[in-house]
Amino acid sequence: MAEDSLRSWLDEARPEADGLKDVVPSPPPWWDDDASDRLKGSHRRKLLWAFAVLPWLVVAGLAWQRAPVNHSVPAPVRPPPRDTVDVDAAASSPARPRSLAEQPAAQGSLDPALGAAAALTVQDALTGSDEVTGRRRYVDLALPESVIWVGDVAIVQVAAVVLDGTPEGWEPPRHARYAVPLRAGPAGPRVLGPPWALAGVPDLTLATAHFVPLHDQVVAEAVGRALTEAGYSDARVRQLGRDPSIPGVLQAEITAIAPGEASAREHALWLRDDEVPTLLGGLAPRGIPQ
């Protein structure tokens, strides 16, 4: 009785098991033992191909080694004649200044950067004390004057006011001139050596102009107003004058407190000799050019 019940239950469960067989996917190929055999066969075929190709690779390598090699050195590139100019190279390379003999018009031109570097070099190099003698030197002022080009090297002349002294005190100031070698570069001028002294110091002898006295009250009042407008206070005009060799200039000898000063003193000033005089060297009021 029990056996019949178990058999009948198994018969009823068999269709459901067959349905599950259809739903569950079959195992992948690499689970199969035949797949391992196929993989081994593939390795054997690859080895056979390698042994077949290897002799041909050896032959090709020997042939390449026996091929002639060109050991010739290329001919050197000769520079173009001096009469010809490479336009592309000239456009891409930085301009190289010519010497003053080739470019006399450039004698008065000086790059401000070169001039500033030369002036600072003179002040830094020459200012100091000699520990042995105790003498001191101080460059009070240094100004670039001119430049001479030697290839791409600039020799800048610098005028200076130099003070020499001892531990007891300073000597009267003297004028001097120095030369500084520089080379311009992408990062700015580069000093190539210390400055050296030059002969022929600047001649600053005063050559006084010869002004003929001018007595004109109207002009004197106009000069007083111009000086007040220029920053002079308590200005009192003492003398006016004109120099026939300097047309357009009016000199005024005055007593006044100058701009930036606290007390009055005497001054000799030059003004533009117009209907409305203006102080020369200062800002031009009313749009009048100086």
C-alpha positions as CSV (number, residue, x, y, z in Angstrom):
1,M,0.0,0.0,0.0
2,A,2.8,2.3,0.9
3,E,4.8,1.3,-2.2
4,D,1.8,2.1,-4.4
5,S,1.6,5.6,-2.8
6,L,5.3,6.3,-3.3
7,R,5.2,5.1,-7.0
8,S,2.2,7.2,-7.7
9,W,3.9,10.3,-6.2
10,L,7.0,9.8,-8.2
11,D,5.0,9.4,-11.4
12,E,3.3,12.7,-10.7
13,A,6.6,14.6,-10.0
14,R,8.4,13.3,-13.2
15,P,6.7,15.9,-15.5
16,E,7.7,18.8,-13.3
17,A,11.4,17.6,-13.3
18,D,11.4,17.4,-17.0
19,G,10.1,20.9,-17.2
20,L,13.0,22.2,-15.0
21,K,15.5,20.5,-17.3
22,D,14.2,22.7,-20.1
23,V,14.5,25.9,-18.1
24,V,17.9,25.4,-16.6
25,P,20.6,26.3,-19.2
26,S,23.2,23.8,-20.2
27,P,26.7,24.1,-18.7
28,P,29.2,26.2,-20.6
29,P,31.5,24.5,-23.1
30,W,34.6,24.7,-20.8
31,W,32.8,22.4,-18.4
32,D,32.9,19.7,-21.0
33,D,35.9,17.3,-21.1
34,D,35.8,17.5,-24.9
35,A,36.6,21.3,-24.6
36,S,39.9,20.5,-22.9
37,D,40.8,18.2,-25.8
38,R,40.0,20.9,-28.3
39,L,42.2,23.4,-26.3
40,K,45.1,21.0,-26.4
41,G,44.7,20.6,-30.1
42,S,44.7,24.4,-30.6
43,H,48.1,24.7,-28.8
44,R,49.6,21.9,-30.9
45,R,48.5,23.8,-34.1
46,K,50.1,27.0,-32.9
47,L,53.4,25.3,-32.1
48,L,53.4,23.7,-35.6
49,W,52.9,27.2,-37.2
50,A,55.7,28.7,-35.1
51,F,58.2,25.9,-36.2
52,A,57.2,26.5,-39.8
53,V,57.7,30.3,-39.7
54,L,60.9,30.4,-37.6
55,P,63.4,29.4,-40.4
56,W,62.0,32.1,-42.7
57,L,62.6,34.7,-39.9
58,V,66.2,33.6,-39.6
59,V,66.8,33.9,-43.3
60,A,65.3,37.5,-43.4
61,G,67.5,38.6,-40.4
62,L,70.7,37.3,-42.1
63,A,69.8,39.1,-45.3
64,W,69.2,42.4,-43.5
65,Q,72.6,42.2,-41.7
66,R,74.4,41.6,-45.1
67,A,72.7,44.6,-46.7
68,P,75.2,47.5,-47.4
69,V,75.1,50.4,-45.0
70,N,75.8,53.9,-46.2
71,H,78.4,55.3,-43.8
72,S,79.0,58.5,-45.8
73,V,78.9,61.8,-43.8
74,P,76.6,64.5,-45.2
75,A,78.4,67.5,-46.7
76,P,78.7,70.4,-44.3
77,V,76.3,73.3,-44.9
78,R,78.4,76.2,-46.1
79,P,77.4,79.7,-44.9
80,P,75.9,82.0,-47.5
81,P,78.2,84.6,-49.0
82,R,78.4,87.9,-47.1
83,D,76.6,89.7,-49.9
84,T,73.5,87.5,-49.5
85,V,71.0,87.7,-46.7
86,D,68.7,84.9,-45.5
87,V,65.4,86.8,-45.1
88,D,63.7,84.0,-43.0
89,A,66.7,83.8,-40.6
90,A,66.8,87.5,-40.3
91,A,63.2,87.7,-39.5
92,S,63.3,84.9,-36.8
93,S,66.6,86.0,-35.1
94,P,66.8,89.0,-32.7
95,A,68.1,92.2,-34.3
96,R,71.8,92.6,-33.8
97,P,72.9,96.3,-33.7
98,R,75.6,97.3,-36.1
99,S,78.7,99.2,-35.0
100,L,78.7,103.0,-35.0
101,A,80.9,103.0,-38.0
102,E,78.2,101.4,-40.0
103,Q,75.4,103.3,-38.3
104,P,76.6,106.8,-37.4
105,A,73.0,108.0,-36.9
106,A,72.6,105.7,-33.9
107,Q,75.4,107.3,-31.9
108,G,73.0,109.4,-29.8
109,S,70.4,106.6,-29.3
110,L,70.6,104.6,-26.1
111,D,68.2,102.0,-24.9
112,P,66.8,103.2,-21.5
113,A,67.2,99.7,-20.0
114,L,70.9,99.6,-20.9
115,G,71.4,103.1,-19.6
116,A,69.8,102.3,-16.3
117,A,71.8,99.1,-15.9
118,A,75.0,100.9,-16.6
119,A,74.2,103.8,-14.1
120,L,73.3,101.4,-11.3
121,T,76.5,99.4,-12.0
122,V,78.7,102.4,-11.6
123,Q,77.0,103.4,-8.3
124,D,77.2,99.9,-6.9
125,A,80.7,99.0,-8.0
126,L,82.4,102.3,-7.0
127,T,80.7,103.2,-3.8
128,G,82.5,101.8,-0.8
129,S,85.5,102.0,1.6
130,D,89.1,100.9,1.5
131,E,89.9,99.1,4.7
132,V,93.6,99.6,4.2
133,T,93.8,103.3,3.6
134,G,90.5,104.3,5.2
135,R,89.4,106.3,2.2
136,R,85.8,106.3,1.2
137,R,84.1,106.8,-2.2
138,Y,80.4,107.6,-2.8
139,V,78.9,108.0,-6.2
140,D,76.2,110.6,-5.6
141,L,74.8,110.6,-9.1
142,A,75.3,108.5,-12.2
143,L,73.7,109.2,-15.6
144,P,74.2,107.4,-18.9
145,E,75.5,109.6,-21.7
146,S,76.0,107.5,-24.9
147,V,76.8,104.0,-26.2
148,I,79.3,102.4,-28.5
149,W,78.5,99.0,-30.0
150,V,81.2,96.3,-30.5
151,G,79.2,93.5,-32.2
152,D,76.4,92.8,-29.8
153,V,78.2,94.3,-26.8
154,A,77.3,97.8,-25.6
155,I,79.9,100.0,-24.1
156,V,77.8,102.6,-22.2
157,Q,79.5,105.9,-21.1
158,V,78.2,107.1,-17.7
159,A,78.7,110.6,-16.2
160,A,78.9,110.6,-12.4
161,V,79.3,112.9,-9.4
162,V,81.8,111.3,-7.1
163,L,82.6,112.1,-3.4
164,D,85.9,111.0,-2.1
165,G,86.7,111.3,1.6
166,T,88.6,110.1,4.6
167,P,87.5,109.3,8.2
168,E,87.9,113.1,8.9
169,G,85.5,114.2,6.2
170,W,84.4,114.4,2.6
171,E,86.3,116.2,-0.2
172,P,84.5,118.5,-2.6
173,P,82.5,116.6,-5.2
174,R,84.1,116.0,-8.6
175,H,82.8,115.0,-12.0
176,A,83.9,111.7,-13.6
177,R,83.1,109.5,-16.6
178,Y,83.1,105.7,-16.7
179,A,82.5,102.9,-19.3
180,V,80.4,99.9,-18.6
181,P,80.3,96.8,-20.8
182,L,76.9,95.2,-21.2
183,R,75.1,92.7,-23.4
184,A,71.3,92.7,-24.0
185,G,69.5,89.4,-23.4
186,P,66.0,88.0,-23.2
187,A,66.0,88.5,-19.4
188,G,67.4,92.0,-19.6
189,P,70.9,93.6,-19.8
190,R,73.8,91.6,-18.4
191,V,76.9,93.4,-17.1
192,L,80.0,91.8,-18.6
193,G,82.6,93.4,-16.3
194,P,83.4,96.2,-13.8
195,P,83.3,99.8,-15.0
196,W,86.6,101.6,-15.8
197,A,87.4,105.3,-15.7
198,L,87.5,107.5,-18.8
199,A,89.4,110.7,-19.5
200,G,87.6,113.9,-20.4
201,V,85.2,114.6,-17.5
202,P,82.0,116.5,-18.4
203,D,82.6,120.3,-18.6
204,L,79.8,122.0,-16.7
205,T,81.3,125.5,-16.8
206,L,78.5,128.0,-16.4
207,A,78.1,130.2,-19.5
208,T,75.8,132.9,-18.3
209,A,73.4,134.4,-20.9
210,H,73.5,138.1,-21.4
211,F,70.0,139.4,-20.5
212,V,69.3,143.0,-21.2
213,P,67.1,144.6,-18.5
214,L,63.4,145.1,-19.3
215,H,61.4,147.7,-17.5
216,D,57.7,146.9,-18.1
217,Q,55.2,146.9,-15.2
218,V,52.5,145.1,-17.2
219,V,54.9,142.2,-18.0
220,A,56.1,142.1,-14.4
221,E,52.6,141.7,-13.1
222,A,51.9,138.9,-15.7
223,V,55.1,137.2,-14.6
224,G,54.0,137.4,-10.9
225,R,50.7,135.8,-11.8
226,A,52.5,133.0,-13.8
227,L,54.8,132.3,-10.9
228,T,51.9,132.0,-8.4
229,E,50.2,129.6,-10.8
230,A,53.4,127.6,-11.0
231,G,53.6,127.1,-7.2
232,Y,55.7,130.1,-6.0
233,S,54.3,132.0,-3.1
234,D,55.0,135.6,-2.0
235,A,56.7,136.2,-5.3
236,R,58.2,139.7,-5.9
237,V,59.7,140.4,-9.3
238,R,63.0,142.4,-8.9
239,Q,64.3,142.4,-12.5
240,L,63.2,141.2,-16.0
241,G,65.5,140.7,-19.0
242,R,65.7,139.5,-22.5
243,D,68.8,138.0,-24.4
244,P,68.7,138.9,-28.2
245,S,70.5,135.6,-28.9
246,I,67.7,133.5,-27.2
247,P,64.4,134.7,-28.7
248,G,61.2,133.7,-26.9
249,V,62.8,133.5,-23.5
250,L,62.1,136.0,-20.6
251,Q,64.3,135.9,-17.5
252,A,62.9,136.9,-14.1
253,E,65.0,137.6,-11.0
254,I,62.6,137.2,-8.1
255,T,62.4,136.7,-4.4
256,A,59.8,134.0,-3.4
257,I,59.1,130.8,-1.6
258,A,59.8,128.0,-4.1
259,P,57.6,124.9,-4.3
260,G,58.6,122.5,-1.5
261,E,60.5,125.1,0.4
262,A,59.6,126.9,3.7
263,S,61.4,130.2,3.4
264,A,61.8,132.9,0.7
265,R,65.1,133.3,-1.2
266,E,66.3,134.7,-4.5
267,H,65.7,132.9,-7.8
268,A,66.6,133.5,-11.5
269,L,63.9,131.8,-13.6
270,W,63.2,131.5,-17.3
271,L,59.7,131.9,-18.7
272,R,58.2,131.7,-22.2
273,D,58.1,135.3,-23.5
274,D,54.4,135.3,-24.5
275,E,51.5,137.6,-23.9
276,V,50.7,135.3,-21.0
277,P,54.1,134.1,-19.7
278,T,54.5,130.6,-18.5
279,L,57.4,129.0,-16.5
280,L,59.6,126.9,-18.7
281,G,60.2,123.4,-17.6
282,G,56.9,123.0,-15.7
283,L,53.4,121.9,-16.7
284,A,51.9,124.1,-19.3
285,P,48.6,125.6,-18.1
286,R,45.8,126.6,-20.5
287,G,47.0,124.0,-23.1
288,I,50.1,126.1,-24.0
289,P,52.9,123.8,-25.2
290,Q,56.2,124.0,-23.3
